[in-house]
Amino acid sequence: MEKLDLKKKWKHLYQPPATAITAVDVPPLTYLMVDGEGDPNTSKAFEQAIEALYSLSYTPKFSLKKSLQPMK
């Protein structure tokens, strides 16, 4: 399976020019996120949210990765 490198594919999003202000069009993406406020270093809610994100994303990511590997 070919590895998808989004930093290469969308270089203009990940490495915009440092010499000028640039407007970019970001394509629609699917992602998980948490929304909140406060200091992430001391917030119990932030810690719990990150744990939940990890739990939600870990299993599907590696299940998909395993299913896309060629059979030996």
N, C-alpha and C positions, 0 to 999 in steps of 0.2 A: 504494500500500500504506500502510495506517495504521501509524504508528510506535507501538511498544509502550513506554510509559514506566513501568518497574517502580517507580521512586521515587514516582510518583503512585498507581499501582495498590496498592502496599503501603506507603503512607506510614507506617502504624503500626510497620512494621519498620525503616524508614530514619530516621525522626524520632520516636522515642519521647518521651514527656513528660520534660522536664528537672526537673520538680518532684517526681517520685515514682518509686519503683522499680516497674516494670511487667513482668508476665509476658506473653510473646507466643507465639502458636502460629505456627511457621514452616511453610509448606507444603512438601511434598517438592519438591526442585529437583535438576536435573542440572547438574553443574559439573565442572570440572577443578581439581585442587589438587596442591600438593606438601606433603610433611610432612617436618619436620626439626627441627634444633636448632642453636643457635649464632648468631653475629653475621652477619646477612645482608649487612652492609657489607663483610665481609672473607672470607666463605666462598665458596670456589670451587665447592663442591657446590650452593650456593644459586644462584649465577650460571648454572650448567649446567641446573639445574632450571627456572629462569625461561625460559631459551632454549628448552628442550624444550616447555614449556607454550605459548609463543608459536608455535613451529613447529606444534604440534598443533592450535591453535585458529585460527590466521590463515586458512588455506586454506578450511576448512569454513565459517567465518563469512562470508567474502566470496563464496564460491560460493553459499551460501544467499541472501545479500543480493541477488546478481545475479539469481538464478533467480526471486525474488519481485517483481522490478521489472516493471511493465507493459511489454509490447512496444509499440514505436512504429511 
